[in-house]
Amino acid sequence: MSIDLVIEILTEAFYLVLLILAPILGAGLIVGVIISIFQAATSIQEQTMTFVPKIVITAIAVIVALPFITDKMIAFTHKIFNLISTVL
């Protein structure tokens, strides 16, 4: 196994992680900003007001993105398994 192959696999793995996590983190970020603006406008500083909606939206985003995540992970796993036979 060459260094170039290892770098290629790690690069693709990091890219895949970013691709999978971007929609989930983006949804949480958008909800957090909206709630922060609401809190600044109303002077309500309740901590659970930010925590609970972020958890709910993150869970919904994971459920919605689950088919996309599984497709990407299965494709990456197949590629790794095919590389095993090539390397050996």
N, C-alpha and C positions, 0 to 999 in steps of 0.2 A: 504494500500500500504506500503510495507516494504522498508526499506532503501536499502536492497540488490537489489530490483527490480529497484529502482530509479537509483542506481549506474550502473546497467546493461544497462538501457535505455540510460543514459547519455554517458556511454562509447561507446555504439554502435553508438550514434549520432555523437560524436566527431570523431570516426573512419570513419564514412560515409563522414563527411565533408572533412577529409584529403584525402580520396580515391577519392572524386569528384574533389577536387581542385589540386591534385598533377599533373595530365597531363597538366592542363591549366597553372599553375605556372611554370612547367618544360619547357614548350614551350617558355614562356616569358623569362625565365632564360637563355636558350640556345641561343635565338636570342640576348639577351642583352650582353652575353659574346662574341659572334661572332662580334657584332658591336663594342664593346669596344676594342677588339683586332685589328679590322680594323682601328679604330680611333687612337690607339696608334701607329700603324705601319705607318699611313699617316700623323699624327699630325693634323688631322682635329678635331676641338672641337666644333662641331655644336650640340646643344641640341636637335633640332627637328629630327636629324638623328637617335637618339636612341629612341625617344618617339613614332614616327609614326609607325615604323616597329613592335615595341612591341604591340601597340594597334591593329594593323592589325592581327598579329599572334595570339594574345589572342582571338580576335573575331573569327578567323578561328578555333582555338582549341575548343572554346565553341560550335560552330556549329557542328564540327565533333564529339565531345563528348556528344552532347545532347541526343541521344538515350540511351547511357550508364547511363547518369545522371538521366534521367526520369525513367528508369527501377529500379535503386537503390532507388530513392526517393519513387516510388510507392510501392515497396516491404517494405520499412521501414514504410510507412504510413499504409499499411495493417497490419503490425505487431502491431503498436500502437493501431489501432482500435480493433484488436482482444484482446489486453491486457485490453482494457476498459471493455469489457464484462467479462473478467476473474476477474478483480479487484472488479467490482461492485457485 
